């Protein structure tokens, strides 16, 4: 029983479970919002669903629907997740640029190896 307790408490299982639950919930919100925006786009083109669209007698409507949904989803994720996350990360965890540069570090390593030989 102690092995199971260690597995549950040590492997970030709780954090992973919470992240998965939040991600699935967020996916539902984004999918619903995407459907709403697709409906508005469809009203602009007077065709709420592109699944019947054809080009040269080939049905490309489902592909058009998928591309529109993907673009809407990408915009939503970028502006509602990536941009705020990046700004928060820069604000709360600033990059320490006071340390030596890569060239300085490599020079120090070279010099240390030269003194050993």
Buried (B, 14 or more C-beta within 10 A) or exposed (E): EEEEEEEEEEEEEEEEEEEEEEEEEBEEEBBEBBEEBBEEBBEEEEEEEBEEBEEEEEEBBEBBBEEBBEEBBEEBBEEBEEEEEEEEEEEEEEEEEEEEEEEEEEEEEEEEEEEEE
